[in-house]
């Protein structure tokens, strides 16, 4: 994928996740954005990180001891895991749900 297209898609992804996180009470999950990174922070100081990996043309998501790598799929027009093909946004909702102890939808 052309670098400029990758950066546009990656930034759109980060913005979409940040907008989703705005719905939460900051006492439940807070977040910060910097260039190419969205950091989720929970009251117990646990942090999850979503960031763009420009050299690999991927999005990387780390939550606890787990990490996933996502590549753009033209077929589905979404970021999919490079191992099993699951959707990035579904994984973010899944791990945040597990951390909060309740189901949240993306």
C-alpha positions in Angstrom: 0.0 0.0 0.0 1.2 3.5 -0.8 2.6 5.2 2.3 0.2 8.2 2.1 -2.8 5.9 1.8 -1.6 3.8 4.7 -1.1 6.9 6.9 -4.6 8.2 6.0 -6.1 4.9 6.9 -4.1 4.5 10.1 -4.9 8.0 11.3 -8.6 7.4 10.5 -8.4 4.2 12.6 -6.8 6.1 15.6 -9.4 8.9 15.3 -12.3 6.4 15.3 -11.0 4.6 18.4 -10.5 8.0 20.2 -14.0 9.0 19.3 -15.3 5.7 20.6 -13.4 6.2 23.9 -15.0 9.7 24.4 -18.3 7.9 25.4 -16.7 6.4 28.5 -16.5 8.1 31.9 -12.8 9.0 32.5 -13.1 7.3 35.9 -13.8 4.1 34.0 -11.3 4.4 31.1 -9.3 7.4 30.1 -7.3 7.9 27.0 -4.7 10.1 25.5 -3.6 10.6 21.9 -0.3 11.5 20.5 1.0 11.3 16.9 0.2 7.8 15.8 -0.8 6.5 19.2 -3.9 6.1 21.4 -3.3 5.0 25.0 -6.1 3.7 27.1 -5.6 4.0 30.8 -7.7 2.3 33.5 -8.1 3.4 37.2 -5.7 0.6 38.3 -3.1 2.3 36.0 -3.1 -0.6 33.5 -2.5 0.8 30.0 -3.5 -0.6 26.5 -1.9 0.9 23.5 -3.0 1.2 19.8 -0.4 2.6 17.5 0.5 2.7 13.9 3.6 0.9 12.7 4.5 2.7 9.6 7.5 0.6 8.6 5.3 -2.5 8.6 2.2 -0.7 7.3 0.2 -2.2 10.2 -1.7 -1.2 13.3 -0.5 -2.7 16.5 -2.7 -3.2 19.6 -1.2 -4.2 23.0 -3.4 -5.1 25.9 -1.8 -6.6 29.0 0.5 -9.4 28.0 -1.1 -9.8 24.5 -0.4 -7.9 21.3 -2.0 -8.1 17.9 -0.9 -6.9 14.5 -3.4 -5.7 11.9 -3.1 -5.1 8.2 -5.5 -3.3 5.9 -7.9 -5.6 4.0 -9.2 -4.2 0.7 -11.7 -7.1 0.6 -13.4 -6.0 3.9 -12.3 -2.4 3.9 -11.1 -2.9 7.5 -8.0 -3.6 9.7 -7.7 -7.4 10.2 -5.4 -9.5 12.4 -2.5 -10.9 10.4 -2.9 -14.3 12.1 -6.6 -15.2 12.3 -8.3 -12.3 10.4 -10.4 -10.9 13.3 -11.4 -7.2 13.1 -9.4 -4.6 15.1 -12.4 -2.7 16.4 -14.0 -5.9 17.6 -10.8 -6.9 19.5 -10.6 -3.4 21.1 -14.2 -3.7 22.3 -13.6 -7.3 23.5 -10.5 -6.5 25.7 -12.1 -3.3 27.1 -15.2 -5.3 27.9 -13.1 -7.8 29.7 -11.3 -5.2 31.7 -14.4 -3.3 32.6 -16.3 -6.5 33.5 -19.3 -5.6 31.2 -20.0 -5.8 27.5 -19.3 -2.7 25.4 -19.9 -2.4 21.7 -17.7 -0.5 19.3 
